[in-house]
Amino acid sequence: MSLGWVPRDNKVKNHDLFGSQHWGKFEDAPCVVYEKKPLIDDKGNIVEGLYSAWIWLNNPNQYNSYTTEMVKGVISGFGAASGDRSVVAVVFTAVGDKAFCTGGNTKEYSEYYSKRPNEYGEYMDLFNGMVDAILNCKKPTICRVNGMRVAGGQEIGMANDLTITSDLAIFGQAGPKHGSAPDGGSSDFLPWFLSMEDAMYNCVSCEMWSAYKMKRLGLVTKVVPVLKKDGKFVRNPLVYTDEFIKDGEIVYGDNKSGDEAKKAKELISQCEIDLSLLDLEVNKLIWKFANLFPGCLIKSIDGIRAKKKFFWDQMKLPNRHWLAANMMGEAYLGFGAFNTKKITGQDTIDFIEYRKLIAQAADMNDEAFARVFAKPKQ
């Protein structure tokens, strides 16, 4: 005999795997801050009982580069937001207006992980867990780009579903210039975003692209002005923000040079930075999500994510092993050079001398390494 219903235990279960031990406060640095903000409707009113979860990288003095403990904080944050019934969407962002993230903390890389390949392999397990936490989050994820999104910062940024960015932000990879490869996601994600040719160039050139170029190529959702002069917003004057042809090429999104760049810098010096439009666009997107069936929404999102995850899952472990082994050689040189740039005035090794050593089949020992490091400034 069917009762037609069964009694319910109304005590809500806690499915969290992580606590809050890896989160800090804004006055701490470096750390990750987890914050729940009330949902804002399209009239600017607070909606009681519903929230967005904001995960803040808080290391502005080092351009929000992530330390080992911060990686744990990001994993914990996305895990918490994913399982929180009251959270509509997750915003991944950072403190300040200079940088979203410039990747892993090169000081920590150079002073702890260099020449410790097993330790770096353990760290890469955490890094892979951070990307997995973003890609597996059961809420829409938005990267709010408040400044530079470079190297590993670009990779964890692209793991998010959508990007709303300041138009002062720059984007790009740095691995081949500083002793690594963009194997934290970029070499997996970029061929989905771009043509194979553009993906290749972005990965290996170490060239920084403007927010407008990123928009032109379909790598971000929306670009928002943040410079304000006399109470009015001004688009980034260092970049061509109108689509037109110059010398036979589309220059929309390209950087200006010469006298144009000089005038642009003068204008910037007269402006203040105001991120209010950036936050407004982020909240608009969250409100859009709030007015969709949550189950249908996340199924749709996971259907798109699956394409990114496919290649990420294929390569994340082989890349982990290579990146660990590389800490004995080029990563040691690259991160060491970057970490000592205040002493030497240079953030890279002597690449030509290094290539000459390779051409001579030289032993890559400490003596060889000393030949390619820049000398201290007099």
Secondary structure, 3 states (H helix, E strand, C coil): CCCCCCCCCCCCCCCCCCCCCCCCCCCCCCEEEEEEEEEECCCCCEEEEEEEEEEEEECHHHCCCECHHHHHHHHHHHHHHHHCCCEEEEEEEECCCCEEECCECHHHHHHHHCCCHHHHHHHHHHHHHHHHHHHCCCCCEEEEECCEEECHHHHHHHCCCEEEEECCCEEECCHHHHCCCCCCCHHHHHHHHCCHHHHHHHHHHCCCEEHHHHHHCCCCCEEECCEEECCEEECCCCECCCCCEECCEECCCCECCHHHHHHHHHHHHCCEECCHHHHHHHHHHHHHHHCCCHHHHHHHHHHHHHHHHHHHHHHHHHHHHHHHHHCCCHHHHHHHHHHCHHHHCCCCCCHHHHHHHHHCCCCCCHHHHHHHCCCCCC
